[in-house]
Every structure is written in C-alpha cells, then in structure tokens.
Amino acid sequence: MAKSRPTVNWIGHTIDGRYKIEALLGQGGMSAVYKATDPNLQRTVAIKIIHPHLSNDPQFVRRFEQEAAAITQLRHPNIIQVYDFDHDDKLYYMVMEFVPGQNLKDRLSSLSRVNRRIPIEDTLRIMAIICEAVAYAHEQNMIHRDLKPANVMITPKGQPVLMDFGVAKLLDGVDHTATGAIIGTAKYLAPEQARGERPDERSDIYSLGVMLYEMLAGQPPYDADTTVAVLMKHVNEPIPDIRQTQSNIPDELAVIVEKALAKDRKDRYQSAGQMAAALRAIDLSIFESEAEKKTLYSKKPSSSTEVGPPAVQPVAPVVGQPPVAPQPAAQKGNRSPLMIGGIAAVVLLLVAAGAFFAFSGLIPSSTGGNEATEEAIASSANPALPSSEGMVRIGGGSYTVGVASADGEHAASQQVELPEFWIDQREVTNAQYAEFLAERDQPPPSDWPEGQVPAEQEQHPVKGVTWDLAKAYCEWANKRLPAEAEWEVAARGAEGRLFPWGDDPRAVELPRSGTYKVGSKLTNQSPFGVLDMAGNVWEWVDEPYIPLENSNHRILRGGSNDFLKDMAYRLQGDPNVPTMFASAGIRCAADQVNVVQTETATTQGVLYQDDFVDPGSGWPIASVGTLFFGYHPPDFFHVEVSTADSHTVVSLPQEYADVTVETEMLVDHTNTDSGDFRYGLVVRRMAEDEYYAFTVSSRAGTWQALKSSADGLEILDEGVINTLQGFAPAGFTPDKADTLRVDASGSNFVFHINDQVMAQVNDAAYSNGEIGFYVENFDETLAHIHYDTLTIREAELAEVPEVGLLYEDKFTDPAGGWLEEDQEGSPYRVGYHPPDYYHVEVRTVNDHITASAPGTFGDLTAETELFVDFTDTEAGDFRYGLMLRRMAEDKYYAFAVSSRTGSWYALKQTPAGLEVLAEGTVDTLRGFAPPGFSPNERDTLRVDAQGEDFIFQINGKPVTQVSDADYSEGEVGFFVENFDETRA
C-alpha cells in the first residue's frame, strides 16, 4: 500500500541547528518520526515532527505543548523517554529516546504469516511488563488511550517499551479524511470510547485485554471491513471464548482475558497493576518445554532472496495417475485359540527408546544441520524510488505479444524487447486511493457515495478513475503506469497464455458482476504471480505498442467481471468519456525500486533457497482443471488438488543429484473432516512419472516413501507418525508447520519428519532430477497445502539408528518366566495358553491384577496385540492393557482400554490408589465380540516412554501424550481391571 508521506523530506537536514536527521522511521496522520543524531550529547535520538497542517492550528499547538510537558515527566524503564520538545519557527517537534528493535505489531504479523504465535510464557511476561508500565503512567495521571501492538517496541534483548504515551489525546478533534486511517486503533478501543464517552484508566485496561487476546490467538477478538463495524462489535458482541480457537489456553488465563475485556468497565480490573499481578500469578510450568518454545517462536524474515534458477524447461504437472490407496497394517491370520477365558496377549515387543519414539522435543536431532540463516540487508534506500514490497519483478528479455489472428481489438503477434521492470502484484484499492485523495485536491470516483469509500469495500479495487488520475496516482506513489507491452507480458507470461491461468477461460470462475477484494482469487494469478489481471476492473496502460486510431485515445486492458476478455484484448477510447472509465482501475509499475531483500548468510553447502516471497523466482504457476499451484502471499508456495483419487507434482526446473532437501509445510484447508490425502517432497524427478516422493498423511498419521514409474506408484517403505502438527480441524488454520527433510546420496535416501529420522531406503533407478512438491487425494475432495522456505544443500546423509530390540516374547514357551497362577477359589488366573498366548483373567468385580515379565526397563517402546476372549456379562465394564515401570506392587503406570465403553486411560498406581493421568474415547477397538463368540481381530497397544514423557497409541493412532517423573524404570507387563464385570 502506498503510504502517506511527509510533505517535506527532512532527511539530511538539521533541526533547530542541532539535530541532524538521518532516516525516516515511520509516519502517521499527525506526525513523522525520524532517526537523528544529537551532536551535543553524542547520542542517537528519535524526533517526532508534527505535520505542517497541524502546526497551523493554535488549539492543537497549545495541547501539544501541555501534554508534551506532562509526558517528559514519565520516568520508567519500559516507557520511552521524552527528552525535549520545542519548535523551530512553525516546525514543532519532540525529541525522544531512540529504541532499537521491532514493534510488537510487526512481530505478530511476521509470526502470523507462518501460522505461529509468541509462546504463552513470553506473552505473559511481555504483557505483565506492559501492564506495570501503564500502571505507573496512571499513577502520574496519564491515560494512554491508544494502546495497541504498534505502540510497543520489543528491544533486541526482548524487553517491551511503551511508545507514544499521551499521543492519543493529541489526536482528539483531528479530522482524519483518509478512509480507514484509524481502523487499526478501532480494533483496540474500549466500548465506552466507541460510544464517544470519556475514557479513564479502565479504558486502557480494555485495550491491554485486546492486546493479550491478539498475542494468544493471533488476531484481535473483533475485526471487520469498516471502522464503524469494528466499533459496534466492541459495544454489542460478546467476548469470543479464546479457548475455542486456542485449546491450550488454561482456564485461569482465559479468565484474565475475559475480565480485562468486560463490556462494563466496573467489571474489569480496576487498575493495570491488578492485571499485571494476575498475569504473574500464573504457573509457567504448565506450558510447553523450551524445545517446543523454540519451535513456536522461530522468526522467519519476510523479505526475499533473489535467486533465479536457470531457464530449464520444466517437467509437466502430473495429472490423473491412479493413486495408491493406503494399505492397512498387516495382521495375523484369524485364529481360534483353545482358551478357557481372559484377556489374551498375542505378542509383547520391547524396543529401545529412540528407534520408534517420535514425539517432538524429546530426542535431540542426531544431525547437526548446516541450515542457512537469513538476515535483512539495511540497504540505503533512495527516497525517490518505491519499495519493492507488493510488487513483482519481471525479468528483461524478448517476449511475444498480440495474437496470430489480428482484428480490431487484438494486435498481430510480434516480438518486443523489454528491460527489467516491476509491476504491482495487486490492483490499487479504494483505501489506497483514499490516501492519495487525502493529500491531493482531486475529486473522488463518481461511484463513491457522498465522496466516501463504499461500505465494506476498502480492499476492493478503485474504479471510475480517468487515465489522468490513474497516472497522477502512480506518480504520487513514485511509480508510473505500465507500458502496454509490460502489462500484457506480466499477464500472459513468457509462454503467452490467453488468460493468466492458461488458455481455457472456464478453468477459473470469476464473479459475473461487481468487484471483489484484491488478491482474494488466487486462481486468478499470472505465471509471474501477478493477481487479478483478468476481470475485477479494467486497468489503464501507457505507451501502446502499436499506434492508436486517435492520438487522444488511451487503452484499457484486462476486462472486468461483467465483461471478461482475454489478456491480448485492447480496449481503445476517449479516456474522459464516463462510459470508458466507469469500470477503469489502476495498477502501477516502476523501472527501479528499493528492493526489500535478504542476504543468505555465508553457509557452506547451500545450493538453492527460496522463501517464496518473490513470485518471479521460477516456480510454475497454473490453474489446470482440478489442479492449482503457485505463489501464495505473503511467502508460501501452495499446491491444491480439488478432486478425489488424483495427485500432482510441481517441480523446480533445475536438476540435482546428491542433495539434502528440506521444507516446512502445513495443511491450509480441506473440504472434509475425515477424507484421506498425503503430501510431501519430490526428489530426482527425471520425467513426468519418474521420481521419488516422501510424504505424510496427517489424517491417517502415516508416512510413505514412494517411487513413481510408468507402472504407477510403488511404496518403498511406510510407517506411522505421531508428531505431525501442521494441520487443524476443517475451518481452522494450523499455528504450526511440519519440517520434512530428505537426504539423497547415491542409491541411499534418509527421510526425516520434524527432525526425527523415519526411514532409510535404497533404490538406484533415478540418479538425478528436479525437486518439488507432491499432493495426492484419496477420498478427500480438496487438499490445499502450503510450502515454506525450501532449502537445497549438499548431501548430509544422516546415520539411521538401528532398532535396539530389548525383549520379545511370542508366548510359545511356557518357561519364559511370566507369572503363572490358576488355583481353585483364586480371584485371578494368569499364564501361558497354547498355542501362543498369555492370558490374564480377573474373576471378581472391583478388582485388578498386573502380570509382569522378568527384568527392569527404563526408556523403551512397548507394543502388544490383545483381545477379549470372553466375559460373564454383556454389559459389565472392565479395562485392560499394558503396564510398565513397575517398581513395586503399588507403583507403576498402566495404559488401558475399555471395549465396553469405548474409552482409554493413562493410569498411575500409587500406594494411595489408581490415579487417572489422562482419558478419552476411542472408536477403533475391534478385539472383542459378543458373549459366546471369540473375536477374529486384535487391537495393537503401544506405549513410547522416554524420561518423564509417554505417548499412548491404539491401532497405530496416537491418542495422548502425558508426562510424569515419579517412576523411571521397572518391570513391563499387563493390566486387567473389573468394575461391574464379574469375569474378564
């Protein structure tokens, strides 16, 4: 968005003969803030210079002087220090402490772009400090009235500093003509402020509550397209329960949020100090580990690395190859054992921890990792040039424009030579145009009611703009109108598509009337990643590439929603005739820009890295039938398959052989809650159907190593995975991503998920090829996957840990050492049963037993198959499962299921009795049958135990993770307990 800029550029000037202005830090409707040097005290300062139109207002000047004097009295380590205020003739300014760092708004935005949040414990610390700073200011009789993340700076050491204290008061009575200029503030205003009532300290507390909510949830509690709509939500709508979107928020924290956001100020905290105390009283130990914290808070730079692959012809996307259906885990053949009764265990397997134990943060990565880090380049910006932010670079070269069969609206096909240029990725919005009008004395578009932006259309493209005004807008933004050839090349790509997405106008459905929010139809994307060039509004261009019929005419391109045309169509006409410009909008271009770029830190072995900020970095962009792939703002590459039983591969047109490939990915959305699909990385793609793919299924909790050939897809290896986090229920976006990594060296491949080695496979069919992404639907009808920050580096083949088998018993040897008990009148019967079972039976109600194997074990994976052979009743409840770390008769953990109630339990036995650590429901149990029958299937129970952490799985699906440190080692065995069942 083009920002309002100071009417005077002070950079390089000296204020009041003392402060030398060095750089612009930011600006708003009242002032601009500059970085400056104070030579007298030899320190860097920040100077807020009041805009000239306010300096001419005597009332404003008087209030500025009064409140600036009050602000200078504030002395607090977390409130910006104001050193001085003065005026140089009509230039009013305030000298403040220079605080390096990043404001909280930008930090939240950068995390939100990768679906992450600030860790809860950091949020509590930051907000408690801010509350204490606000409490201090309130004690000095100062009310902020404009608390929001943009007014909080986070220093390099992580300390929050409150900025602009008291500035909100100065804004009272100031006429903001730019539509939407205060909508950011509206999101944080208390209901009484929205009603126009006088605010007090409790109004600031409400704003603090909104900030706390946003830091926890990733978005403020209320949002809308207009300022009035946001304000009315603060007044009328109930507080959204933050636990509905963030299930990990404890009740005591949700209570703090609700109290701070109470509609009636009498129901809020009565002081900011009370809110700070409540935040500090929360026990931080209930939150995630340090390892999880680092995963949540990894900040990714938002600027781009300009890396362009060689122009190699890409392999076509895969369409319609029959998918390989997921296969159920292999099961033993059905058996009818000659058993008298009890719970039968088929096999018990104990494996050393680390072989299968795969939940995040419990096992450190065995690979050092030579990952490239990115840091922003602080380039010397030329104030006469626009920023590259929101623009797309189009490389110079020879392009074809026009069509083979010319007519009155289409030029004949011809070659044009274009130097490199930049073009806006989106059309100019109503809100952006309103900023322009606020600074220039120009009439608003004719379709703006009473000269105001149409309600709820701030982000729709502006229309009804003449060619002269479009040109004036671009010049105001330090840009220009695109030349006609530039516009057409940006829309059609190097291959000369008729529409941005391809040659079929029906492949993408656009509205048939009106306009829509710019950039919201991602399928309407050109090969260069430019959005909305077809439809929405016509766009003015300059410099026709063939002469016009009338030298006073101008050209519109792209069509509108109610008059869609191909990308070679040229509409000529008088630019001042209302029917010509009624649906005309603006898209600007530039020859040069201030590039917001990144520099890859010198990291040995990095061959290629793409953070997907630059839509021109070389990846294919298309919408073909049910397949859709391309750049997704701000910094993702997305791949979508929108039909069942279909898959696609999208690859980078550059071949690699022995490499390590790594990416982050998440499931953005699907059509169903339960349909299965898989997605992942592709390596060594030699042809359309020749490649390797390493994929995961978040729905099935599985991973697969695949090989594609002309004969179809072959599964080289597969398994279960319980650490996937980059997915959420339908209708929600995940707040975490999964990291996939493939090491390829010769015929050896090692597959990692979230820093854990899953498998090593060997295959020599393909020695090199392209690298890319894979998405496949089974019964899911639409899967939309986001990929982020692909890194390719020299191969780092990780060592694969060998599975350490500690113990295995197939129960064929009665002398294996297990407990044997079968006495007349005993409430229990346990022991071996031919041909290969161990049975455990409890014969009374409200009783239980454990039976264990000889030996002591600590960290391990324990797995067994079991089934219910028979019971006395049809409805009596009981539970059964695995027992481990039995240190004494009354000290152990048990992980059990109840086939009668469809429940599972994580239990801890102590001398005081059985404690439930966690419980839930399960609908996949199959190892039971009605009385009088024996089941023909079994259930697989597995427990991964390392240190104080345990994961419980039922039939290959993780059901819970619990932590408890009381028992570190002990015997392993079985657990059976009756409630009202008389015999199980």
N, C-alpha and C positions, 0 to 999 in steps of 0.2 A: 504494500500500500504506500502511495506517495504521502509523506508526512508533511504537515505544515512546517515551514522553515522560517527562521528569523528573517525579518525584513532587512536587517543589517548583518553582514558576516563579520564577527568581531575577531576571528582567528588572525593572529599576528599583530593585533592592536594592543595598546596599553591603556588600561582603565585608570583614570584619576592619576596619571603619571606614576603608577606603582605596579599594578597587577598586569602581567603580560599574559594574554590569552593564547593558549596552545591548541586546544581541541574542544570540539562540541561533545558534551556527554549525553545530553538529552534535552527535550523541549516539550512544552505543553501549551495550553491555551493562555496561561498567564505569563510564562517566563521561559527562558532558555538557560541551561546550566552548562558552564564551560569549565574545563580544566585550565588552571592558570598557575603561574609562579609568583610568589611574593619575594622579591629580592631582598627586602629589608630584613625579613626573618629567615630567609633562605629555606623556604618550605613550599610544598605543593598545596594548593588550595582549590576549592570549588567555588565558582562565582555564579550566583543566580542573577541574571539580568532581566528586569521586568520589561515586557514588550512595550514599545513606544506608545501605543494607543491607550494603555492603562496609565502610563506616566502623565498623560494629559488630563487625567480625571482627578481633581483635587480631593474628592472624598476617598478615592482609593489610596492616594498617596498618604493621606492622614492616617488611615487604618493600617497601611503598610508600616509606617514609622512606629505606630503604637505597638503593634503586635511583634514587629521585629525586635523592639526593645525588650519585650517580655520573653521572647524565645532565647535571647542571648543570656538570660539568667539561668537557663536549664544547664545543669552540670551532672551528667550521668554517663557512665561508660558505654551504654547501649542506646544513647540518643546522640545524633550528630551535633557536634559543637558548632555554634554560630559565633564567629569571631567579631564580625563588624557588619554594619550596614551604613550606606551613605548614598550620595548622589553626585554625579558629575554633570552639572547643568541639568538637563532633563533626563539624564540616564540614572535610573535608580537600580541599586544592586545590593546584594547581600554576600558577604564573604564567609565561607563555611569550611569546616574540616573536609579534606579530601579522603574519602573512604574507598579503598580499592576493593574489588570483589565483583559479585554478581547479584543483582536484585532477586528477591525471592520469586517474583513472578516469572522471570526468565528461567530460573532453576526448575520451577514446577513445570513450565512449558517444555523444557528440554527432556525432563523425565517422562512427561506425558506422551511425547512423540514416540517413545519406545515402550509405552504402556507400563511404566514403573512409577513408584511412589517413594518419597522420602521414608526411611524406616521409622516405625512408630516411636521408638525411643528417642530418635533425633527430633522428631516432630514435637514430642513433649518437652524436650529440653529447650528447643528454639522458642516455642510458644510461651513457656514459663518465663523465659528471659524477657520476651517482648511484653508480657503482661506486667512484669515488675517495672519495666521502663515506663509503661503507660501509667502505672500506679504512682510512680514518682512524679510524673508530669501533672497528674490530677491533684496531687498534694500541693503543687505550685499553682493551682487554679488554672491549669491549661488543659483544654479539651482538644483532641486532635481533629475529630470529625471527618477524617478521610483515611482511616486505617485500611490498608489493603496490601497485598504482597508486593506491588510495585514500589511501595514506600518502605520496604525493608531490604537492607543490603546485607548479604552474607559475606563476611570477610574471608580471605584465604585460610584463616585459622578456624573458620566455621562459626564465628560469633555473629549474631544478628545485631544490626544497628538500625534504629528507627530514624527515618529521614522525613524531611518536610513537615516537622511538627508545627502546627498552627497555620499552615498554608491553606488548609481547607476553609478557615474563617475568611481569609482574604478573597476567596472565590465567591462569597455570598454577594448576590446582586449583580455579578458579572454576566453579561449576556453572551451565551455560547451559541453561535449561529451555525457551527458545523454540526450537522446531524450525527448523533451517536458519539459526540466528543466526550460525554461523561458516562457512557454506558458501563465502562469498567468500574467507575465509582458506584454506580447504581447497584451493582451486584453485592456491595458490602454495606449498604445503608440500612440503618435500623428502621423498623416500621414507623416510628414516630417522625423520623426525618423524611420518610416517603410521604407522610401525611402533611408535611410542612410545619410540624410542631417544633418547639425549641429543644435541641438536643442537650443532654447532660452526660455525666461520666458513664452512665449505663448504656448510652448510645455507642460509645467506644467499645464497651464490653460486647455488645451485639456484633460489631464489626470484627472483633477478635474471635468470636464464635464462628463467623463465616470463614475467616482465615483458617481456623483449626479444622473445620469441616473440609475445606478445599485441600489442605495438606494431607488429610487422611483418605479422602475419597477420590482425589484427582480432579475435582471440579467443584465449583460453589454449589450450594443447595438449590439456588434458583437461577435460571437463565432463560432468556427469550430474545427475540429478534429486535425488540424496541426497548428503550429506556422505561417507558411507562409500564409496559408489560412486566418488566423485572420488578419495578417498584410495587406494583399491585400484588405480585406473588409474595413479597416480603410482608405485606399488610394482611393478605387474606388466606394464603395457602398454609396448611400445616407443615411443620418441620419434617422433611423426609427422614425416615429412620436410616441412619448411616449404616446400620448392620445389614440392611437389605442389599447393599452394593459391596460392602466390605465385611465379610463374615468373620474376619479375625479381630474385629474391634471388641474389646471386653466391655462388659456392661457398665463398669464404673467410668470408663472413658466416654461411652455413649451418653451417660447421664450428664457429664460435664458439657458436652456439645449441646444437649437439649436445654440445659439450664441457661447457658450463655445465649441461646437463640430464642429464648422465650419471647412471645409477642408483647406481653405486658412487661414493661421494664421493672416493675416491682417484683416480678418472679425471677429476674436474672440475679447473677452475683451482684451484690451492691458495691463491690469495689474490685478493681483489677487485681489487687493483692489477694483477695479471696480466690479468684480463678487461678492465679499462679500457684497458690498453696494446694489447691485441689489437683492441679496437674502434677506437681512434685510429689504428691502423696501416692501416686500410682506406682505399684511394684513393677519395675522394669524387667525383672527376671521372667515375667510371663511371656515376653516376646521372643522373637527368633534369635538364633545364635549369631555370633559375629560373622561366621561364614555366610549365613543367609543374608545378613545385613549388607555385606559387600556385594552380593549378587544383586540385591534390590537397588543399590544406590550407585551402580556403575554408570557414570555420566558419559554419554556419547556426544562428541561435538556435532553441532548441527550444520556446519559448513562443509563444503565439498572439496574432494581431492580431484583435480583434473587429470584423470588417467584415461587415455583413449586407446582401445585395442586396435591392432591393425585391421584394415578393412578386408576381412576374410569372409567369403560367402557363408552365411550361417546355415546349419542343417535345419530343415523344415520342422515345425512342430509336429509331434506325434498325434495323430487323430484316429480314434476308433479301434486301436488294437485291443483285442479282448483281454480284460483284466484277469489276473489270477485270484480267485476267491480265497479269502483267508481260511486256513485249514485248522480244524480243532486239534488240540493236543492229542498225541497218540494215547490210546487207552489199552489197558489189558483186555484180553478176550473175556467174555462173560463167563463167570464161574458159578457153580452151585456148591459151595463148600458144605461138607458134612459137619455142621456146627450145632452145638446144643443151644447156644444163645450168647448174647452180649454184644459189645462193640468190637468190631474186628479191624485190626490194623494190618494192612497188606504188606507194607514195606516201610522201614524207617531209614532215612538218609540224613547223615550229618556231614556238612561241608564246612571247611574253614572259612571264616569271615573274610570278605574281600573278593571271593570268587563270584558270588551272586549278590552280595549285599550292595544295593544300588540306590540308596536314597541320598539326596543332596546334602553335602556338608559334613558327612560322617567319615568319609575316606578321602584323604588328600589325593589330588591328582598325581599320578606317577610320572607325568610328562612335564618338563619344565616350561615349555611353551615359549616360542620366540615371537610373541604377538606384537604387531605394530601398534604403536600408540600415536594418536593424532593430537596436534595442538594448533590452535588458531594462529595464523600469521597476522600480526598487527601491521598491516600494510599502510603506507602513507596515502590516505585517501585524497583524491582530487575532488574538491567540493563542487566542481563544475560537471562532474560525471555522476550518473545514477548508480545505485547499488545493484549488484547482480542478483540480490535476493528477489525472488519472484519472477526472475527472467530465465530464459533458456538460451544457451549458446548454440548457434547454427554455424557449423564449420564452412569455411570458404571452399569454392570449387566450381565445377561445371555441373549444371542441373538442367533438366528438361522441364519446360512449362508449356501450357497450351495442350491441344488435343490434335489427333490425326485428322479428324474431320471438322474443319473450322466452320463456324456460322456467325451470325450477328452477335451472339453472346459468348462465343468461345474463340480464342485466338488460335492460329495454326501452331502446331508443335514446333518448338525451337529451343536451341541451347542458349543458356545465359551463364555468364561468369560472375559469380558473386564473391566478394570478400567476406571474411567472418563478420557476423553481426549477432546481436542479441535481440530477443523479442519477448514481450510479456507472456508468461505462461497462461494467464487468465485475462479475461476482458475487464475493463475498468468498471468498478461497481458504483452504485448510487452513492454509497458512503464516501468513497474516494473522490467522486466528483463534487460532493458537498464540501469537502475540504478546499477544493480548488475555488469554488464559488465564494467560500468564506473569505478568501484572500483577494479575489478579483471581482471587480464590479461587472458581473456578467449575468444575463437573465437565466433562470433555471429552465430545465426542459419543460416543454409545454404539457407533458402528462403528469407533472408533479402537482398534486392538489395543493392549492394555495402556496405554491412555491416550495413545498416541503417534500422530502423523500417519501414515497408511498409507504404506508404502514407495512411493516414486516418485510420490506424489500431492500433493506440496506445493502445486502450482499448480492442482490440481483444486478445484472449489467445495466448501466445507464443507457438510455435510448432517447431518441428525439433530439440528437445533437447534430448541429451542422458541421460541415467539413472544417470551417474556420475555427469553430470552438474546439473540435477534436484536435486540431493542430495546436491551438493555444494550450489546451490541457497538457499535451505531451511536452511542449516546451517548458511549461511550468514545472513539470516533473523531471526536467533536464533530459528529456528524451525527444523523440520525433515520431512522426507517423511512419510505418513501414513502407518501403517501396513495394509496388505491386508484385514484382518477382519474388522479393523476400517473403511476402505474406504467402504466396502460393507454394513456395518451396517448404516453408515451415508447416503448412497444412498437409501437403501431399507426400513429403519425404523424398528421399533420393530415388525411390522406385516409381514415383509419380502416381500414387493411388488417386482414385477419383474422389474418395472420401477419407477422412483422417484414419478410419479403422480398416479400410480396404476398398474393394470395388463394388460391394453389394450394399445399396442404400438401406436395405431392410435388415442388415445384420445388427444394427443398433437402433433402438426405438427412442425417439425424442418426443417431447410434448408437441401437440399439434397447434398450440396457441400459447400466448403469453411468454414469460421467461422463467428461468429457474436460477437458483443460487449458483454463481460461477464456480466451476471446478467440482460440482457435485455429481456430474455424469462422467465417471472415469472411463467409461467405454468410448466416450467422445474425445479421444486422445490421438494425436498425430504420431507418426513414427519418431518424431523428436521429443515427444512428451508434452506438446502444447495442447491446451484444453479448450474445448468449446469452439473450435474454428468452424464447425458445421452447425448451423442453426443458432438458437438463442437470439442474437441480434446480428444484423449486418455490420460490417466493420469497414471504416474508411481507410483507404490506402493512398499513397502518393506515388509519383514517378511511374506512370503507366509504361509497360514495356513495349507497347505498340501505340501509335498515335491515336488520339481520340477524334470522334467525328466533329466535336465542337471543343475548341481550346478552353472554353469556360466550364466545361463539364468536369465532373470528378467520378471516381469509381468506388463502388461498394463491393465487398466480397463476402462469401460465406453463407449467405441466406439467413433466414430467420425461421423460427419454429413453425410459423404458419405459411412459409414459402421456402421450403428447403431446396437448396440447389447444390450441385456438385462443386468441388473445390477449384474447378477451372472456369466456372461461370463468372462473367464480368458484367455487372450492372452499371451502365453509364447513365448520367443525367445531371440536371442542374442541381447543385448541392444546396441551393437556398429554397427550393420548392418543398413545401411541407410534406407532400406525399413521398418525396425522395428521402428525407431524413427522419421520417416518423419512426422507423424501426432501426435507425442507424446508431451504432455504438462506437467504442474506442478500444483499440489495442495499440500500445506504443512499442517502439523499437529503439535501438541505440547502436552506434558503431563501437563505442568503448564504454566500459563500466568499471566501477571499483569492485573488483572481484572479491567476494567473501569466500575465501578458500581455506584449505587446510594444508598443512605440510606434514607428510608422513615422517615421523621421527626416524632417524637412521636405524633401521632394524635389518640386520643381516638376514638374507634369505627370502625376503618378501618379494614375490614376483608380480603380484597384482592385488589391488584392494579397491573396493567400491562400497561407499556408504549410501549409494542410491539417492544422493541429493541432486545430482546432475542428470536430467533426462537425456542428455546428449552423450552419455558415456559409452553407448554402443550396444546396449541390450535390445533385443527385439521388442516391439510394441505392436499389438494387434488385438482385434476382436474378431474371431473367426468362428462363426456358428456358436457352439456352446463353450468355446474356449476364449479366455480373456486374460491377457498378461501385459504388463507394462509398469512404468514408474507410478508410485502412489505417494503424493505429497504427505508429509514433508520429506521423508527419507526412507521409503520402503520400495521394494520391487514386489508386485503382487502377481499371483497366478491363480486363476479361477477356472474350475471345471463345473459346468452347470447342468449336468445330466448324469444319471446313474450309469454304472458299468462303462466308464470311459476314463481315459487318462491323457495327460500331455507331458511333454518335456520341452523346456525352454532353455537354450544354452547360449553361452557367450561365444562369439565367432573367433576363437583362438584356441589352438591345441596345446595341451600339456601332457606330460608323461608321468614322471615320478614326482609327486607333489603331496603336500598336506593341504586339504581344503576345509575351511571352517565357516560356518554361518550361524546367525541367530534367526529363529523363525517362530511364528505364532499363528494360531488359527483365528483369523479376524471374524469370520462368521460362516454359518452353515444354514441350510434350510430346515433341518430336522434336529431333534434332540438325541436321536439314537442311531441314525444311519452311519455305516462304517465307511471310512476312507483312509488313505495314507498319503504321506508327503515327505519330501526329503531332498537329498543331494544326488546329483548325477555326475559321474566322472567317466573319462575316456569314451566319450560319445564319438564313434567313428562314422556312423551313418544314422539314418532316421531311426532304425530299430536295432542298433548295435551299441550297447553301453552297459555300464553298471549303475545301479541305483541303491542307495542306502536310505531306508525310510522308516517312519514310525507311524503308528495309529494311536491317537490319543483316546479314541473311543474304545478300542479293544485292549489298550495297554500292551501293545506288542511292537516289536521291531522286526524288520526283514532286510536281508542283504540279497539283492536281486541281480540277475543277469538277463538282459534283453537280447534276443537274436531274431532272425527271420522266423524261427519256430515259435516265438512267443516269449513269455516271461518265465524264468526259472528261479526258484528260491534256493540260494546257495546256503543260507543259514537264517534262523529266526529264533525269537525268544520273547520273553515278557519283560516289561519295563514299568517301574512304578515311580519314576522320578519326573515324568513329564509335567510341565507346569504352564506351557504356552497355549492354554485353551480355557474356555469358560462355558457355562451353560448358554444355550441359544438365547440371543437377545443381549448378551453381555460381551465385553471385550476383555481379554485376559490382561492382567497387570504385570505379567512376567513373560519371558521368552525362553525357548529351549535352544541350546547350543548343540549343533551337530558337527562332527568332525570326521573326516575320512583321511587316513594315511595310506597312500598308494606308492608302492615301491616294487618294481618288477611284477611278479605274479602274486605278491602279498598285499592284503588290504586289512587295515585295522579300523574298526568302526567305534566311535565314541559318542555318547549322549550325555550332555551335562557333565563333562569332564570324567566320566566313567567309561572304561573300556567294556564294550558289549561283546565283541567277537573278533576273531581273526579268520579270514577266508583266503583261499588260494585259487586263482584262476588265471590262465595265461592267454585267453582268447584275444583280448584287446590290450595293446601296449601303449596307446596314447589316444588323445581325442579331446573334444570340447568338455567344458564343465558347466553345469547348470542346475536347474531345479525340476522336481518331479511332483506331480499331484495326480492322484487316482481316486475315483469314486467307486465304491461297491454299491450299496443300497442308499448311500447319501445322494441327494439330488443336486446339491450345490456345496462346494467347498472352496472358500476364498482364503488363501494362505498369504501371509506377509513374510518376506525375507528381508534381513537387515545385515549390512556390513559383511559382505563376502570377502574373505581373505584367502589368497593362494600363496603358499610359500614352498620353499624347497622341502622335500620329503623328510618328515621326522617320524619314522616308523616306531611306534610305541611298543614296548615289551608287553606281551599279554600274560597276565598272571595265570599260572596253572591252577586248576581246581584242586584244592587240597582235601581229599576225601578222608575224613577223620574216623567215620564209623558207618557201617551199613549192615543191616540185618533184614534178610528176606523171610525170616521166621520159618525156615525149613529145618533148623537144628534145635531140638528141644533143650540141648545143653548149652544154649547161648548165654545163660547167666541171668535171664529175666525171672522175676518173681513168679512163683507157682503157688496157688492156693485154691483148694477145692474140697472143703470139709463140710460134713453134714451139719446143718444149722448155721453155717457161717453166712454173714450178710454179703460176702464177696466171693467171686470166683474169677481167677486170673490165670493165664498160662498159654502155652502153645496149643494150637489146634491144627490137626492135619488138614490139608497138606502143607499150607504155608501161610498161616495166620497167627496173630497173637490176639486173644480175646480178653476183654475186661467186662465184668458183669457186676452190677450193684442190685441187690435183691430187696431193698427196703426203701421207703420214702425218706426224704430229707436226710440223705447221707451221700458221701462221696468217697472216692478212693483214687490214689495215684499209684502207678506202677512204673518203675524206672529201670534203665539199663545201667550196668556197672560202668564206672568211670566218671570223671569230673570234666566238664567242658565249660568254657567261658564264651568267647565270641565265636559265633557259628551261624550257619543256616540249617535249620531242622525242617525236614519235609516228610510227610507220610500220606498214604492213602487209607481211607477208612470208610466203613458203612455200618448202618444199624441192622443187625441180623434179625432181632425180634424184640418185642416188648410185651408186657402183660395187658396193657390197656390201649385204647385207640386215641385217648386224648391227654393222658398224663404227660406232664412236662419233665424234661431232663436235658442235660447238655454234656458234651464230650469233646475231647480234643487233645492238644499237645501240652506237655508240661516241661519246663526247663529251668535250669539253675536252681535245682532243689538242694538247698544247703542243710535242711533239716526237715523233719516230718511236717512242720508247720511254717516252712519258709521256702517259697517257690513262686514262679509265675506260671499261669496257665492261659492258653488261648483256645477257646471252646466255641462250639456252635450248638444251636438247638434246632433240629429239623421240624419239631412240632410248632414252634412259634416263629420260625424263620428269623432267628436272632443270632448275633455273635457277641462274644465277650472277651475282653482282655482283663485277666484277673491277677491279683496278687494275694497270696496266702501269708498271713502273719499270725503270731500267737493270739492276736485279738480276733481273728476270723478272716473270711474272704472279703477282699476289697475290689470293687469294680473300677479299673483304670479307664476303661472306655467300653462302649457298647453301641450296637446299631442293628440294622436289619439286613438280611441277605435273601435274595430270591433265586439263587443259582444252585442250591443244595439238591442233590439227586441220589445220594447214597442211602435211601430209606424206602420203605414200601409199607402198604397196609399190613396189619397183623395177619399172620398166616402165610405171608409171602416174603421171599428174600429179594432184595434189590439186585438189579443186574448192572448197576453203575456204582461208581465210587466217587467220593469227594477227596480232593487234594488240599491238605492244610500245610501251610509253610510259615515259618517264623524266621525272620532275619534279625539277629541280635548282635549288636556291637556296642560295647561300653554300656551306656545307660539308655541306648536307643533301640527300639524294637519296631519292626514292620510285620503286620499280620496279613497273610494272603489266603484267599479261599478260591480254589479252582482257577488259579492264575491271575486273580484280580486283587490288588491291594485294597484292604478295607480300612486300615487305620495305622497310624504311627503313634506310639506312646513312648514316654521317657520315664525311667525310674532307676535310681542308682543304688538301691538297697542290697541287691544280690548280684554279685559279679561273676559267680561260677557255681556249678553244681551238676547234679545228675539230670539226665534227659529221659522223658518217658511219656506216659499217657494219663489222662484225667477223665473220669466219668462221675457225674453227679445226678442224683434223682431229686426232683422236687415232689410233685404228687404222683409221678410214675412209680409203680411198685416194683418193676424189674426192667432194667435196660441192659 
